[in-house]
């Protein structure tokens, strides 16, 4: 199939026009560089802009998981002027076939774009003018976008239709050998296999550095270059593969099968990815990249309230630019400032968790995360995470261009804790989770070959741990303080460091619930908590893990009971059937 889908062509044209002012030579192709529907890609420019076409489809679904899962999750409720569709999600209505939030069509359009792009790239490979290095990086990036989209469908719907052949529209998905409706377990396996196999001889872990590629002379510094944020566009191999390993582990645990190898894969790949950032030595002693530290509270709000993804925390993000008409609808739903609609708000119970010293040990209203997540204006509570009062990044309430993180550094740390827990590396897990990896505590373990701290060692000096205050290059000003320990006033959340009290499965579950409860605070209103709830429910064959947390937000006892009954019957998965035509 050699044609370029019409929506990709239009999207690419939009992308070109949007960035014209920044890089006119690149974004203003010569006549021979224009798309030819019969020939597929005929130039490197078309190869580049074709990939950006996929990114425009990603922009369209960026807020979907947030609005869909948060409305059904533990924190959010409909505001007084909400819509029937959002209320239906909140009530866990079972007939959502006409509900635009529940409809997965946008995700399938991303998959269609990826399949079409990969098909054209396979044919473009034989062209004499192809930039092979860039071709491989873009193929790998598109493949990861496809797998990330299927992973997202899996964690929301618990199933998805898999297909690899190029088609034009979602309505082209018909019953047949090319289309497989895969349940959760098979879908996770298919995602992992796809990453393992790569595409057309290209490994799926290749990345593209847009800054080095499009500005090789470094005419603009990295800090000032628009291409720095372009590097965040593609889902990262490490985060995606590790998360799939955790899902695989959960499905095996549910079947009482040994999942140790998958948790080890997740831990190894996360530690390697974190180590590359934590080992940065360009600014010895003061860099705080990807490491919860004393600098975290001061940098917490700018993670979202910034003109571009925040380097201290950003791993991958869907990027928007209000000045180029690239927007999402988060402020429309969460903000109560005109012209936004204020359709969703924090529930009383969900908000109270942040200051509950039992649920969140040591918490007060001065806690950094509490102050960042919530605001109050005109007597109404609202989610302020994406645009707090006095924002200098989004001065006006209608500037709906906040970036949406696919993965961020603290998410890597949370996933690492989950993997370490199931490897029975409880001491290391507690350090990453609560109070940080301390100098001496970890260093003494490296040279003895003890598995507890495997992977934490510096890549430069294996006897050192650059997470600590005594890094291989000297004294680190901002050493590891742990996911909780970096926030002033918070105290460690209770976790178990051995299996004596609760046994193996009981210990795993106790620690998993602590990780889940922490995620509810750390990733509030980001669309990341509900999928994690679902993974925990799968692992322990217990949807009450979801119901216990979600149903607490309903002030109406009858509605709470009704929702609990639905969740316990499997409604933790969004009930939407993609109808084969």
N, C-alpha and C positions, 0 to 999 in steps of 0.2 A: 504494500500500500504506500504509494509515493506522495500522496497529496498532503498538504498541511491543513489540519482542521481549521475551519473558518474562525472559530473563537481564538485559536492560537495566533492566527495571522493578525486579527484585530488587537489582541492583547499585546502582541509584540510591537505593533505600530504605536500603541499607547505608551508602552515602556520606552520606546525610542524617543518619542516626542517629550515624555516627561523628563528624561535625563539629558535632553539636547544641550541645555545651557551648560551642563557640567563637563561634557566631553564631546564637542561638536564633531570632531574628526571621526570618532568611533561611531557615534549615533546618527551620522548622516551618510548612509551608504551610497556608493555610486550606483548607477542604473543597473549594472550587471550583478549587483549584490541583492536585488529585490527578489522576493520569493517567486518561484515558478511552481504553480500547483501540480504540474505534470512531472517535474524533475526532482521534487523534494529539495533538500538543502543543496545549494550549489556553491556556497562560500562560507568562510569562517564566521562572517558577520551573521549570516542566517543561523548558524549553529549557536552563536551566542544569544541572539535575540529569541530564538526558539526556546531556549532554557528560561529566559526571563518571562516568556509567555506562561510557562508552568508556574512561575512565582506569582503571576497575577491571579491565577486560579487559587493558589495558596492563600493570597490575601483575602479572597472572597470567603473562605471558610475559617479564617483565623479565629474569629470570635465565637464560632458555632459551638465548639466543645464547652467553652466557658458558660455560655448562656443556657445550653441544654442541661449540662450536668450540675451546674451550681443551683439552678432552679429546683432540681430534684435532690440536691445534696443537703448538707447539714447546716448551712449558714444562711442561705438566701430565702426570702419569701416575696410574693408579689406585693407591690405597693398599692395604694388605694385606687390609682388610675391605671392599673395593669390591664393586660389584654386577656381575652378568653383562652388564647393559645398558651400563654404562660401559666395561667391558673390551672389549665388542664395538666400541664407538666407537673406543677406543684402538687396537685391532687392525685398524681399517678394514675390518671385516666388510662384505660387500656386500649381505647380506639384513638390512635394518633395518626392515622393514615393521611389525614388532611392537614396535619399540624406542620407548619413550615419549619419550626425549630427541630422537630424530630426527623424530618425528611433527610435522608443521607445523600441526596442527589449531588450536592456540592462536592462531597468526598469522591464520589464516582467520577465526577468531571475531572478532578485532579488525576485520578488513575487513568482515565481516557487520554488526557494530555500527555502523561508520562509514557504510556504505551505507544502513542503516535510519535512522540519525540524519539524514543528509543528505536522504533522501526526506521525512521528517517536517518537516524545517526548510523545505524548498521549499514545502510546503503551509502551514506556520505563517506564512510571510512575509506572506500576505494578511490575517492577523488584524489588527484595528484597534489592539490593545494591544501589538503587537510593538515591542521595543526594537531599532530598526534597526541602530544602531551595534554593539550586542552581538551581534545576529544575524549580521552580516557577519563579525565577529571569530571567532565560534564556528564558523561554516561553514568559514572558511579554516583554522582550527585542526584541525577534523575531517578536512578534505581532506588536510592535511599528515600527519596520523596515518596515513591510508590509504596515502599514497605512501611514507612511511617504512617501513611494514610490507612493502609490495611490494619496496622497495629491499633490505630485510633478507632477504626470501626470495630475491631475486636473488643476493645475495652469499654465501648459504649453500648454496642448492640449484642455482643457475644457471638456474632457470626457475620459473614460477609460473602458476597459473590466474587470469586476470584476469576480473573481472565487476563490473558497476556496479549491477545491479538488486538490490533488497532481497530477501533470502531469510531463512529462519529458522535453518537448521542447515547445517553443513558437508556433511552427507549430501544436501542439496538440490542440490549442485553436480553437474550431469549433463551429458553430452555434448550440445552444441547451440550455436547461434549466440551465446547469452548468455555462454557460458563459453569463454575462449580460453586454451589452454596456450601461453604465450609463452616462447621461449628468451631467454637473457640479453640479447642485443642489442635485441630487440623490447621486452623488459620495461623496460629502461632508457629507451628512446624513449617508451614509453607513460607512464612516470613523469614524464618531462620535459614531455611534451605536456599531461598532466593539470595540472601546476603552471602551465604557461603559459596554459592556458585558464581556470583557476579553476573556479568553480561558480556557475551561475545568476547570472552577471554580477558575481560577487564575486572580486576578485583573491586569489590564494593567499598573499600575503605579509602579510595583515592580522594583527595581534596583539591580544590582550586583556590589559589590565593589571588583574588581579583585585583588587589593592590599591586602585587608584583607583576601581574599579567598585563593590566591595562595602563599602568603607569610605571614601567620598568626603570625609568630614569629617576623616579621619585621626585618629580617636579613639585609635588605637594607632599608635605610631611604626612606620615601615617596618622598622626593624631588629628590632622585637619582633613584628611582625604575622605570623600564619600565612599570610597571602595572599602574602607575599614568595616563599615557596617554591612556591606555586601557579603563579606566573608561569613556573616552569621546566617545567611539565607537557607542553607541546606541542612537538613537534620544530620547531626554528627554520627559517624559510625559507632563510636564508643558508647554514647548514651543510648542510641537505638538498639544496638546489639545487646548491651547489658540489660536493658529493660525487657527485651524479649527473653533473655535468659531467666530473669526473675519470673516472668509469666510461665515459662516452660517449667521452672522449678515448682511453681504453685500447682500446675496441673498434675505433675508427677506426685507431689505431696498428697494431693487429693485422692490419688489412686494408690496411696501407700507404696510408692516406688521410690527408689533411691535417686535423689535429685542433687546430690553433692557436687557432681561434676559441673552442673549448670550454675550453681551458686559460685563455684570457684572461677568459672569463666567470667561471670559478672564482676566479681571482686578484682580479678586480675586486670581486666580491661579498664575498669574504673580507676584503679590505683595508678595504672600506667598513664591514663589521660590526665588525672589530677597531678601526678608527679611532673609532667611536662610543664604545667603552668606554675606549680608551686616551686619548681626548681629554677624559675627565671632568675637570672643573676644580673640583668641589665641595671637594676636599681637595688643592689644588695642591702638588706636590712630593713627596707621600707616598703617593698612591694607587698600588696595584699591580694594578689590575684588568686581567686578560686579557693580561698582559705578563710573560714570563719575566724575572725580575730577581733582585737579591740577596736579596729577601724570599721567593723561591720555596722554598728549602730549609726554612725555618721554617714555611711554610704547607703543606708537601707532605702530611704525614699527615692533617691536618684535612680535606683534600679528600674523604676517605671517612669518616674517624672523627669525624663531626660530626653534630649532631642534624638538620641540614638541609643541602642543597647549599651548598658553600662559595662565596660571591660572587666571590672573587678568580679562581676557575677555572670556576665553573658556567655553562654555557650552557643546557642542558636536561637534565632528569633525571626518571626514574620514582621517585616518592616513596612511602615506606612509613612506617607509624607503628605500632610494636609495641603501644602502649597501646590502639589501636583494631583490633587483630587483623589488621593489614595487614603481611604478612611475605613474604620470599622465602626461598630455600633455600641461599644462598651459605655462611652459617656452618655449616649442616648438612653441606655437602659438604667445606668446607675446614678447619674447626676440629676439633681433637682433644680439646676439653674437653666433658665430659658436659653435656647429653645429645646433643651433635652426633655425627655418624657418622664423620667423617674419611674420606670416600670418595675424595678426590682430594688429591694432594700435588705439590709441585714436584719435577721430576726433577733428578737430580744435574747433568746436562749443562746443563739450562735454568737452574738456579741459578748454575752456574759462569760463565755468560756475563756476569753482572753484575760479576764481579770479575776477569774476563779482560782484562788491559790491552791485549791485541791487539784483541779484539772491542770492548771498551769503553775506549778510550784514557784512561789516567790513573786508572782505577778501582781502588778498594780496598774492603775490607769496611766502611769508614766512609762510603761513598757513601750519600747520602740515600735514593735509590730502593731500594738493596739493603736497607737497614735497615727501610724501610717495607713492602716487599713480603713479606719472609720473616721467619718466627719459628721458634723451636725450643722445644718443651715436652715434657717427659718423654722426651727423646731423639729426638723426631720433628719433622722439618721440616714446616712448614705455611705456607699463604698467610695472612699477617697483615694484609694491606692493608685489609680491611674491619672488623677488630676486633683491634688490637694488644693485647698484655698491658698492663693498667693503663688500659684505655679508660674514659673518663668519660662517653662518649656511649652506649656499650653495656656497662654494668657486668657484666651476666650473659651467659653464653655462648649462651643461647637467644634473645636479643633480635635476631632475624633481620630487622632492618628497615633495613639499610643501603641508601641510595639508589643507583640504578644510572644512570650518566650515558649519555644518548643522545649528547650532544656536550659536550665541555669545551674550554676556551680553548686549551690546548696542542694539542688535535686540530686546531683551526683553523690553528694555526701549522704543524703537520705537513702538512696539506692544502695550505696556501699554498706551502710548500717544493716539494711535488710539482708544483704548477701553474707556479711560477716556473722550475723546472728545465726544463720542456718549452716554456717561452717563451724559453729561452736567456738568462734574466736571472740568470745564475749568481752574480754578485757579491751581489745582493740575497738570493738563496736562501741563500748561505753565511752571510750576516749573520744572517738569521732562524734558521738552523739551528744555527750554532756559537757565534759570539762576540758577537752582538747588533748592532743598528743604531747606529752611533756618531755622535755629534755632529760636524758638519762634513763627514764622509764622505757622508752622505745629503743634508744641507742644500745643499751646493754643486751638487747635481744638479737640484734642483727647478726653479729659475728658468731653467735652460737647455733644458728640455723633453726631457731625455734619458729614454728609456723605462725604463731600469734601475730607477728608483725611483718610477715612476708609481703613484700611489695611496697612497704613504706620507706625503704632505704633510698637515699640519694642516688641518682644515676651517675653522679660524679664521684662521690665517695661513699661506698657501700657501708661504711661504719657510721655514717651520719644519717640523720633524718631531717630533711629541710622543712618539715612541718613544724619543727620545734624552734626554740630560741637559739640553738647552737647549730646553725646550718653549715653546710660544707664550705661556704664562702665567708663565714664569720658569724656575727650576732644578728639574728633576725629581730627587727624592731617589733614586728607584728606576728608573733608565733600563733600556732593553732590554739584556739580556745574552745572549740566544739560548737556544734549547732546551737545549743542552748547557752553554753558558757560565755559566748561572746556578748550576750545581752545583759546589761547592768541590772542586777537585782534578782534575776532568775536563778534558781538553784537546780541541781540535777534532778531529772525525772527518774523515778525508780525503774531500774532494769535489773535483771538477774545475770550474774557472772558465772554461775555454775548450774548444774541440773539437779543438785541434791534435794532441793525443796520441792520442785514441781515436776521433776522428771524431764525427759528430753522434749517431748511434744509440748508439755505445759510451759516449759521455759521458752521454747520458740514462740509460742503464742503470746505469752506475757510480754515479751520484748517486741514482737510485731505490733501489738496493740499500743505500746508506748510510741513506737515509730509512727503509726497511723495517727495517733492523737497529736503528735508534734507536727505532722504534715498538715493537719487541719488549721494550725496556727500559721505555719510558715507559708503555705500556698493558698491562703484564703482568696477566694474569688478568681483563681487562675485556671480553673478547670482541671486541676491535677489530683484533687483529693478523691473525688468519686471513683475514678478509675483505680486508684490505689485501694479504696474500700472494696471494690469488686475483686481485685486480685486476692486480698486477704480472705474474702468470702469464699472464693474458689479454693484456696489452699486448705481451709479448715472445713469445707463443706457446710458453711454456716452463714446464711444470709442475714442472721441476726446481727452480725458485725456491722452491716449497713443499716439495718432497721434501728438498732439501738442509738446510733448517732444521728440519723436523719429524723426520726420521729420525735425527738426531744424538742424540735423547733415548733411543733404544732401546738398552739394554745387550745385548740378545739380537741377535746379528748376523743370524741367520736371519729373525727377525721384522722387523728393520730393512730387510732386502732385500725381504721380501714386501710391506711397506708401501710402499716406494719403487716397486716394480713397479705397485702399484695406483694410486698417485698419478700416475705417469707415464701411466697408461691412463685418467685422467680422474676418479679418485676424490677429487680435491681438492674436488669437489662432493658434498654428502651425497646418497647414492643412495636417495632416498625418492620413490616415485611416488604422487601423490594419485590414488586410484582413482575414476574417474567411476562413479557408481552407475547 
